[in-house]
């Protein structure tokens, strides 16, 4: 992989500008921080983020560790993709497991069986244990209103908490990474990207993704307007009918609270057409954990969530 170059007089597209900004952010973090880490789940945003990190430092390798907070309820296709990429690129992966925390009593299983909201403690413990001072996340401002408030460099206090009223200005793309011992900075290189930008970039760069991002047959049932897959962590309740549908996933997370969407899109180009016509963000359409309240995401971010 090589760093992108521009032909004199060539038109710079929106994707080129977004790519350039993200690469600049990666290089800025490498220059300012001692122990950065990339949150990598095998989801499309973290895959694009890793692709950009590779471009930022090519022909050298990615100089950052990867970290995945595994709920224990992840899609097997996504975990297989994660492990294959780590092996192929020779990267170091740290896994913080929610399952281990539940097993030894540090966390309790939620009454609804979902685990996305249980990721905060393992995440903060991993950051402290490895003394990571910058944590790359794939959050985008178009996903949800709390993420729209956040800066590209987002300071977390010694407890890993975020104060939306205490954010630093980022005029002229000048990023302030200063932090006290015990604090760290969350960094969002994809902040200014949209879901449509992500898919256009995936198509342009021919980035491989886990198969569940494209149309496939799956047994699902409908709950609260979402299509949930039948599996070990999500079972239909009385009155919920199981049917085999052609679906794909717009976002991936805990199987118990991540819904699929009906789709016939089998390529990135076809997904681009679908996303362009969509009137609701992927999290709003397919993530039950974000529907708990209007401030569900902001409350979690204040406590240290991604």
N, C-alpha and C positions, 0 to 999 in steps of 0.2 A: 504493500500500500504506500502511495506517495502523497505528499502534501499537495493540495490543489494549486494549480498555477493559472494565470489569466493571460490570454492573448491580448497584446496591446490593441485598444479600440473595441474589445469585445464587450457586449452588454452584460452587466451584472444583474442577475435575476434575484428575485426575493429569496429563493432557496440559497443562492450563493451568499447573500448578505447574512442570512441566519446562520449558515454554516461557518462563515468567517467569525461572527460574533461568538459562537460557541467554542470554536477553536481558540480564540483569544482568551476566553474565560479559563479553559483548561490550562493554558500556558501561564496565565496570571497566577493561578492557584499553585502550580508547580514552583513558581518563583517565590511566592510569599509564605508557603506553609511547609512544615516539616514532615507530617504524616497524613497525607490525604487518603481517602478511601472512596470508592465508587459503589453506591448501592446498586446491586445487580440481581434482579429477580428472574430474568429471562423473559420479561414482558417487553413489548415493542419499544417503549420509551427508553428503558435501560439499554436495550440492544442498540438503538440509534445513538444513545449517549456513549456507549463503548466504541461504536464505529467512529464517532467524532474524536474521541480520545486517541484512537489509533492514528487517525489522520494528523492530529495535533503534534504527534511526536515521531511520525514516520521519518526515516526508516528504522528508528529505534523502536523498542517495544513500549507498551504502556507502563509508566513508572508508578502505578498505583495498585494497591490491593483491592480486591472485590469483596463486598460484604452482602450476604443475603440473610434477611430475617425470615426464616422458614416457619410458617404457621403449623406445618404438619398436615394441612389440608390443601396443599397446592396441586394443580393439575399435573399428572405424571408427564404429559408431553412437554410441559414447560421445564420441569426439573431435568428431563433428559436433554433438552436443548441447552440448558445452563451448563450442565456437566460436560457436554460435548464441546462447547465453545471454550470453556476454561482449559480443557485438555488440548484442544487444537492450538490455542494461542500461548499455551504455557504460562498461564496467569495463576496467581495465588488467590484462592477463595476461602474466606472465613464464613462459617455458617452459624448463626445464632438461632437456636431452635426453641420455639414456643412450647413444643411437646415436652422438652426436658424441664422447663420451668413448671409446667403443670404436674409432671411426674414427681418432682421433689418438693412440691408445695409452695414454691415461690409465686405461682399464679394459680388462680382458680378458673376452671372452665365456666364460661358464661352460660346462663340459662337458655339462651337461644342457640347455643352450639357454635356460634361464629367466633373467629379468632383474630380477625384483622385488628380489632381494638386492643388485643393483648400483645401486640408487637412492640409497643413503646418501651417496656422495661428491658426485654432482651436487647433491643437496639441501643439504649443508653448504656447498658452494662458492657456491651461489646465496644462501644466508643471509648468508654473509660478504661477498660482492660487493655486495649491496644493503643491508647493515648492518641487516637485519631483527632487531628485538630481542624480538618476540613472534610466535610462529608458531601459528596456529589449526589444529588437526587434528580429524578427525571420529571419532577412536577412542572406543570405548565399553567400559565395564568388563565387560559381559556377553560380549564377543567372545572373550576369551582371557585366561589367568591372569596374564600379564605386564601386560596393560592394566588388569586388575583391581587391581593394586598401585599404579597411578600416580595422583597427585593431579590436580586440575583445572589448577592452575598447577604445571608440572613443570620444574624448573631443569635446564638443560644447561650443562656447563662450556665452557671456551674451545675444546675439541676437539669440541664438539657431543655429548658422551657423557652418558649418564644413569646415576646411581648410585642404585639403589633403596633403599639404606640411608641415603641423605642426602636425605630429603624433608621438606618443611615441613608443619606442622599446618595444617588449614583449618577450625578450629572456628568455628561460627556464620557460615559462609560468608565469612570474612575471608581474602582472598587476598593473599599477599606476593609482589609482583613485583620486589623488589629483586634486582639482579644487577650483577656487576662488568663492566668493559669487556671485550668479547670473548665474554662469556656471553650466552645468550638463554633465553627461557622458552617452552616448548611449552604451549599452552593447549587444553583439551579441553571445549568447551561441552556436548558430548553425553555426557559421562562417565556420567551417571546414567540415560541412556536405554537401553532394550533394543531389539532388532530389532523386536519387536512394537509398541513405542511409536513407532518411526520410521514403520512402515507405517500405524498408526492416524492419525498426524499427517499423513502424505502424503494419506491418504484425506480427512481432515477439511479440510485446507487446499487440496485439489485441486491438488497440486503435480505438474506434468508431469515425466516421467522418460524416459530413453532407452528405446527400444522393447524392448531385450533383457531388461528386468526383468519382462516379461510373456510369456505363453506364445506360442511361435512354432515353426515347423518348422525343424529344423537337422540337418545331417549330423554325427553324433557317433560316438565309439567309447569303450568303457569301459576305464579303466586305474585300478588301485588303488581301485576302488569309486566312481570319479568319471566323469562323462560329459564328455569333452573334445571340443571342436568341431574338425572337420577344417578346416585353414586353412594359411596359409603358415608359421606358427610351431608348429603341432602336427599331426603326421602319425602315423597308426597304425603300430605295429610289427608284426612277423610274428605272426600269430595273433590280432590285434585286428580285430574285424569292424566295418565302418562300417554304420550304419543311420540312416535318417531318423526322428527322434523329435520329439515335442512337448515342448519344454523352456523353461525360463526361467533367468535368473541371479539368485542371491541376493546376490552381491557381484561386482564387476568389478575386474579388475586385468590383469596380464600374460596374454595369451591362452594362452600355453604352459602355464600352471599353474593356471588358474582353470576350475573345472568348472561345468557346468550341472546342474540338477535336473529330473527329469520333472515336468511340471506342466501343468494345463489352465487356470490362473488368468490371466484376461485383464484384470482390473481390480484396483485397490488393495484393494477390499473382499474379493475372492476370495483375494488374497495374504494378507490378515490372517487368514483362516480357516486357510490352510495353515501360516503361521508359528506360530499358536497351538497347532497340533497337533504341531509339530516338537519333537524331543527332543535336537537337536544344533545348535550355533551355526552360522551361515553360513560362518565361516572354517574351522571343523572339518570341515564337510561338503564344502566346495568349493575349498579352497586347498591345493594340494600343497606350497607353500613352507613352510607352517606345520607340515607333517608330518615335516620333516627330523629333528626331535628334540622331546622334551617342552619343551625350553628354547629352541626355535628363535627365537620372537618376542622373548623377553627378551634373548638374545644379540645380536640385531640392534638392539634398542632401546638397549642399552648402548653400541653403536658409533655411534649417532646416527640410526637409522631412525625412521620416523614414530612 
